[in-house]
């Protein structure tokens, strides 16, 4: 039971990371360069 819980939490965390990366890429295409740098800092 515990192992399944841990795996589920890891998958959930991975999903959130992927969403934030997708969000960052969507913004990076549309935003000016100086905004891209600011956004990149928040994702590190």
C-alpha positions in Angstrom: 0.0 0.0 0.0 2.7 2.4 1.0 4.7 1.7 -2.2 1.7 2.5 -4.4 1.1 5.7 -2.5 4.7 6.8 -3.1 4.5 5.9 -6.8 1.2 7.8 -7.2 2.8 10.9 -5.5 5.8 10.7 -7.8 3.6 10.5 -10.9 1.5 13.4 -9.6 4.6 15.5 -9.0 5.9 14.6 -12.5 2.6 15.6 -14.0 2.7 19.0 -12.3 6.3 19.5 -13.5 5.3 18.7 -17.1 2.4 21.2 -16.8 4.6 23.9 -15.5 7.2 23.2 -18.3 4.4 23.3 -21.0 3.2 26.6 -19.4 6.7 28.0 -19.5 7.2 27.0 -23.2 3.9 28.6 -24.1 4.9 31.8 -22.4 8.4 31.8 -23.8 7.1 31.8 -27.4 4.8 34.7 -26.8 6.7 36.9 -24.3 9.5 39.4 -25.0 13.1 38.3 -24.2 13.4 40.1 -20.8 10.2 38.5 -19.6 11.5 35.1 -20.7 14.5 35.6 -18.4 12.3 36.5 -15.5 10.1 33.5 -16.1 13.1 31.2 -16.4 14.4 32.4 -13.0 11.1 31.5 -11.3 11.3 28.0 -12.8 14.8 27.2 -11.5 
